[in-house]
Amino acid sequence: MGRSVAALATVVAVTTACSSGTPAAKVKPDGRSFTVAAAGDVLIHPELVEQAAKDAKKTGKGEAGLDFGPMLAGVKPIISKADLAICHMETPVGKPKGPFEGYPEFLVPPQILTALKGVGYDTCSTASNHTYDHGLKAVRRTLNAMDKVGLGHTGSSRTPDEAEQINIRDVNGVKVAHLAFSWESFLNPTPGKEKWAFNRIGFDAIKNAESRARKKGAEVVILSLHWGLEHYNEPSIPQLRLAERITEDTGINLVIGHHSHVVQPIQKVNGTWVAYSLGNQVARHSSPTGLTEEGAIGWFEFRETTDGKWDVSARYATTLVDIPPELEAGEKAPAGAVEDHRVVDVRQALKDSDVSEERLARYRLAEDRTRGFLYNRGAPGGDGLKELTVERD
């Protein structure tokens, strides 16, 4: 991976007292360790395609007149520092010049994948209720495009043989498996003869995948789940029940959730961290609610213990998708208004003295509200969830 925990001098040291519940004395001296950054949905609505076209004209970069790099640049200082960075690619991609589609059957520019790789993402989950929006041909096109830019993937497959493979990566000398499952769309379900192309949520299927990962040498297993109810900041009863069963009856080391498009709690369940939903990493819903623009990056540090297990500590960083005001023809934006769609590192944005008071107030709201949702199931107590602090290079 080329990035080591030792190189993370920019990250505030995590004390062993605020760990996953494993006694501090059991952390192995000079043992292996690595960090994981994970974020929520990457959902490219038409307004974001328009923004990428606008940015390409300014930068002269990108492909086929689209550059998503400036849109995501705000999270690069965090994502690029993780030893393993995991995104969730919600939708299939089309061809570089389109045509593209928004909700309800997404087909988005493959140029977004280049930008995700550019800010430091290593691998992505691809199982969602939109995976099959344009059938198997689009699934294959998406995974081919991810291979082309060097992004790993799990959750959907091009062939039955690929469906049996496990995404295992060497992270600082540790074999880490990434699994992904989702509930299936009622609008575009996978045909019976192609069920292998998509990982549907089910405890037995998850447990079996973990078993296969372990047999292939995985020392750590991370699970991405596309689950829950849209626009609810609390996990649903099925989410809670599945989280309880996974953490009780499997050896999965971390659960990362998305789909709700809003932030839900991060909680330790039976000693295992579960991020029920990290909200949106980048999206621009047709009717923004404020909550749909707020997200979180989960930051997890794994440290080897003397009994062959892993001590895991959890941090988070608040993000916000800045959205320009909608203006009528000839109308001018208010002074200090947002000019472009940008994913913002909220903690860093609050340090910007050139930002208007109105925008600072919006960032404070995002910071406070996200903290409240993340902590809503007790994580700041004995669980030890804290805000991530990084310094810019």
C-alpha positions in Angstrom: 0.0 0.0 0.0 3.0 2.3 0.5 1.4 4.3 3.3 2.2 3.3 6.9 0.8 4.2 10.3 4.3 5.4 11.2 3.9 8.1 8.5 0.7 9.4 10.0 2.5 12.0 12.1 -0.3 14.3 11.0 -2.9 12.3 13.0 -3.2 12.9 16.7 -2.0 9.8 18.5 -4.7 7.4 19.7 -4.2 6.2 23.3 -4.6 2.6 24.1 -7.1 3.5 26.8 -9.7 4.6 24.2 -9.7 1.3 22.3 -12.2 -1.3 21.3 -12.4 -2.8 24.8 -9.3 -5.0 24.5 -7.2 -4.3 27.6 -4.4 -1.9 26.8 -1.8 -4.4 28.1 -2.8 -6.8 25.3 -1.7 -4.5 22.5 1.4 -6.3 21.0 4.6 -4.3 21.4 5.9 -3.5 17.9 2.9 -5.4 16.5 1.4 -4.7 13.1 -1.1 -1.8 12.7 -3.0 0.0 10.0 -5.6 2.6 9.5 -8.9 2.5 7.5 -10.9 5.5 6.2 -14.4 4.9 5.0 -17.1 7.2 3.7 -20.7 7.0 2.6 -22.6 7.1 -0.8 -21.0 8.5 -3.9 -24.2 9.4 -5.8 -23.6 11.6 -8.9 -26.7 13.6 -9.7 -27.0 15.7 -12.9 -26.1 18.9 -11.1 -22.8 17.3 -10.1 -22.1 16.4 -13.8 -22.8 20.0 -14.7 -20.3 21.1 -12.0 -17.7 18.7 -13.3 -18.1 20.3 -16.8 -17.7 23.8 -15.3 -14.6 22.7 -13.5 -13.0 21.0 -16.5 -13.3 24.4 -18.4 -11.3 26.0 -15.5 -8.7 23.3 -15.0 -8.2 22.0 -18.5 -8.1 18.6 -17.0 -10.4 15.6 -16.7 -11.7 13.5 -19.6 -14.3 14.3 -22.3 -14.9 17.7 -20.7 -15.5 16.5 -17.1 -13.3 16.9 -14.1 -14.6 15.8 -10.7 -11.2 16.4 -9.0 -11.9 19.9 -7.6 -15.3 18.7 -6.2 -13.6 16.0 -4.0 -10.3 17.8 -3.3 -11.4 18.8 0.2 -11.3 15.3 1.6 -7.9 14.3 0.1 -5.9 15.3 3.2 -7.8 12.8 5.2 -8.5 10.0 2.7 -4.9 10.0 1.3 -3.4 9.4 4.8 -5.3 6.1 5.4 -3.5 2.9 4.8 -6.8 1.6 3.4 -9.5 3.9 2.1 -12.9 2.5 1.2 -15.6 4.3 -0.7 -19.1 3.2 -1.8 -19.8 3.6 -5.5 -23.6 3.6 -5.5 -24.3 3.5 -9.2 -23.2 2.1 -12.6 -21.1 4.2 -14.9 -21.7 4.9 -18.6 -19.3 6.0 -21.3 -17.1 9.1 -20.8 -19.2 11.1 -23.2 -22.5 9.8 -22.0 -25.5 9.7 -22.2 -25.9 10.0 -18.4 -29.0 9.6 -16.3 -30.0 10.6 -12.8 -32.7 9.2 -10.4 -34.3 6.7 -10.6 -32.1 4.7 -12.9 -28.6 6.2 -12.6 -25.9 6.0 -15.2 -23.0 8.3 -14.3 -19.7 9.5 -15.8 -16.8 7.1 -15.3 -14.7 10.2 -14.7 -15.8 10.1 -11.1 -13.8 7.0 -10.6 -10.6 8.8 -11.6 -11.3 11.5 -9.0 -12.0 8.9 -6.3 -8.7 7.3 -7.0 -7.1 10.7 -7.1 -8.0 11.7 -3.6 -6.7 8.4 -2.3 -9.5 5.7 -2.3 -8.1 2.2 -2.7 -11.2 0.1 -3.1 -15.0 0.5 -3.2 -18.1 -1.4 -2.4 -20.4 -1.7 -5.5 -23.5 -3.5 -4.0 -26.5 -1.2 -3.8 -30.1 -0.9 -4.9 -28.8 0.9 -8.0 -26.2 -1.7 -9.0 -28.5 -3.2 -11.6 -30.1 0.0 -12.9 -28.8 -0.8 -16.4 -28.3 -4.5 -16.2 -25.3 -6.8 -16.4 -23.7 -4.8 -19.3 -23.4 -1.7 -17.1 -22.2 -3.8 -14.1 -19.4 -5.1 -16.3 -18.6 -1.6 -17.7 -18.4 -0.2 -14.2 -16.0 -2.9 -12.9 -13.9 -2.6 -16.1 -13.6 1.1 -15.5 -12.6 0.6 -11.9 -9.9 -1.8 -12.9 -8.7 0.7 -15.5 -8.1 3.4 -12.9 -6.8 1.0 -10.2 -9.8 1.0 -7.8 -10.5 -2.3 -6.1 -14.1 -3.4 -5.9 -16.4 -5.9 -4.2 -20.2 -6.5 -4.1 -20.9 -7.1 -7.8 -19.4 -9.4 -10.4 -18.9 -9.8 -14.1 -18.9 -13.6 -14.2 -19.9 -16.5 -11.9 -16.2 -17.2 -11.3 -15.6 -13.6 -10.2 -18.5 -13.8 -7.8 -16.6 -16.5 -5.9 -13.5 -14.4 -5.5 -12.7 -12.4 -2.4 -11.2 -8.9 -2.4 -8.2 -9.3 -0.2 -5.5 -6.6 0.0 -2.2 -6.5 1.7 -2.3 -3.5 4.1 1.0 -2.9 6.0 1.7 -6.6 5.9 -1.9 -7.6 7.0 -4.2 -9.4 4.7 -7.5 -7.5 4.8 -10.7 -8.7 3.1 -13.4 -6.3 2.1 -17.0 -7.7 1.6 -20.1 -5.9 0.4 -23.8 -6.7 0.4 -27.0 -4.8 -0.2 -30.8 -5.1 -0.3 -32.0 -5.4 -3.9 -34.0 -2.9 -5.8 -37.6 -3.7 -6.5 -37.4 -1.6 -9.6 -34.5 -3.4 -11.2 -34.0 -6.8 -9.6 -31.3 -9.1 -11.0 -32.7 -11.8 -13.2 -32.6 -15.3 -11.8 -30.0 -16.5 -14.2 -27.7 -13.6 -13.1 -28.2 -13.7 -9.3 -24.4 -14.3 -9.0 -23.8 -10.8 -10.2 -25.0 -9.0 -7.1 -24.5 -9.7 -3.3 -27.8 -9.6 -1.6 -28.0 -9.1 2.2 -28.6 -12.2 4.2 -26.8 -13.4 7.3 -26.0 -16.9 5.9 -24.5 -15.3 2.8 -22.4 -12.9 4.8 -21.2 -15.6 7.2 -20.3 -17.8 4.2 -18.3 -15.0 2.6 -16.4 -14.3 5.8 -15.6 -18.0 6.0 -14.3 -18.1 2.5 -12.2 -15.0 3.2 -10.6 -16.6 6.2 -9.8 -19.7 4.3 -8.0 -17.5 1.7 -5.8 -16.1 4.5 -7.7 -12.9 5.5 -6.6 -11.8 9.0 -9.1 -8.9 9.1 -12.6 -8.8 7.5 -14.4 -5.5 6.8 -18.0 -5.6 5.8 -19.9 -2.9 3.8 -23.7 -3.0 4.1 -26.1 -1.0 2.0 -29.1 -1.2 4.3 -31.7 0.7 6.4 -34.3 3.3 5.5 -33.6 6.4 3.5 -33.5 9.8 5.3 -33.8 8.3 8.8 -31.0 9.2 11.2 -31.7 6.2 13.4 -31.0 2.6 12.3 -34.0 0.5 11.7 -35.0 -2.6 13.7 -33.7 -4.9 10.9 -30.4 -3.0 10.9 -30.1 -3.4 14.7 -30.9 -7.1 14.5 -28.5 -7.9 11.7 -25.7 -5.9 13.4 -26.3 -7.9 16.6 -26.2 -11.2 14.8 -23.1 -10.3 12.7 -21.1 -9.1 15.7 -22.2 -12.1 17.9 -22.0 -15.0 15.4 -19.2 -14.0 13.0 -15.6 -12.8 13.3 -16.1 -9.8 11.1 -13.9 -7.0 12.5 -15.7 -3.8 11.2 -19.1 -3.0 9.7 -19.5 0.1 7.4 -23.0 1.2 6.5 -24.6 3.4 3.9 -27.9 3.9 1.9 -29.8 6.2 4.2 -28.2 9.3 2.7 -28.0 10.8 6.2 -25.7 10.1 9.1 -26.6 7.4 11.6 -24.8 6.4 14.8 -21.4 4.7 15.1 -21.7 2.1 17.9 -19.8 -0.8 19.4 -21.9 -3.9 19.3 -20.6 -7.0 21.1 -17.1 -5.4 20.9 -17.2 -4.6 17.2 -17.6 -1.2 15.7 -20.7 -0.7 13.5 -21.1 2.5 11.5 -24.8 2.2 10.6 -24.6 5.0 8.0 -21.9 7.5 7.1 -24.3 9.6 5.1 -23.4 10.9 1.6 -19.8 11.4 0.6 -20.9 13.3 -2.4 -24.5 13.8 -3.7 -26.8 16.6 -4.8 -30.4 15.4 -4.3 -33.1 17.3 -6.3 -34.6 18.5 -3.0 -31.7 19.0 -0.6 -32.7 18.6 3.0 -29.6 19.8 4.7 -29.2 16.4 6.3 -28.4 14.8 2.9 -25.5 17.1 2.4 -23.9 16.1 5.7 -21.7 13.1 6.0 -18.9 11.5 8.0 -15.6 9.8 7.3 -15.0 7.0 9.7 -11.4 6.5 10.7 -10.4 3.2 12.3 -7.0 2.2 13.6 -6.3 -1.6 13.9 -3.5 -2.7 16.2 -2.4 -6.3 16.7 -2.8 -7.8 20.1 -0.8 -10.5 21.9 -3.7 -13.0 21.7 -3.8 -12.8 17.9 -6.8 -10.4 17.7 -7.2 -6.8 16.9 -7.6 -3.7 19.0 -9.7 -1.2 17.0 -10.2 2.5 17.9 -12.7 4.8 16.1 -12.6 8.4 15.0 -14.7 10.5 12.6 -14.4 13.6 10.5 -17.5 15.6 9.5 -18.0 16.5 5.8 -20.5 18.7 4.0 -21.4 19.1 0.3 -21.5 22.8 -0.3 -24.4 23.6 -2.7 -24.6 26.9 -4.7 -27.9 28.8 -4.4 -30.4 28.2 -7.2 -30.7 31.5 -9.2 -33.2 32.8 -11.7 -31.9 34.0 -15.1 -29.9 37.2 -14.6 -30.1 36.9 -10.8 -26.8 37.4 -8.8 -25.8 35.3 -5.9 -25.6 37.0 -2.5 -22.2 38.2 -1.4 -20.2 35.3 0.2 -22.6 32.6 -1.2 -21.3 29.2 -2.2 -20.2 29.3 -5.8 -19.5 25.6 -6.6 -20.4 22.1 -5.4 -17.6 21.0 -3.1 -17.1 18.3 -0.6 -15.9 20.2 2.5 -13.8 19.0 5.5 -15.9 20.9 8.0 -13.3 21.1 10.7 -10.9 22.7 8.2 -13.5 25.0 6.8 -14.3 26.4 10.2 -10.7 27.7 10.3 -11.1 29.7 7.1 -11.3 33.4 8.1 -12.3 34.4 4.5 -15.6 32.5 4.7 -18.8 34.5 5.4 -20.5 34.2 8.8 -23.5 32.6 7.1 -21.3 29.8 5.8 -19.5 29.4 9.0 -22.9 29.0 10.7 -23.8 26.3 8.3 -20.5 24.5 9.0 -21.1 24.7 12.7 -24.6 23.3 12.3 -23.2 20.4 10.3 -20.5 19.7 12.9 -22.9 19.8 15.8 -25.7 17.8 14.2 -23.4 15.1 12.8 -21.8 14.7 16.2 -25.2 14.3 17.8 -26.3 11.6 15.3 -23.0 9.7 15.5 -23.2 9.6 19.3 -26.9 8.8 19.5 -26.3 5.2 20.6 -23.8 5.9 23.3 -20.5 5.8 21.4 -18.8 8.7 23.2 -19.0 6.8 26.6 -17.1 3.6 27.1 -16.9 3.0 23.3 -14.4 5.9 22.9 -15.5 7.4 19.6 -13.8 10.8 19.1 -13.4 13.4 16.4 -10.4 12.9 14.1 -7.8 15.7 14.1 -5.5 16.0 11.2 -3.1 18.8 10.1 -2.7 19.9 6.5 0.6 19.0 4.8 
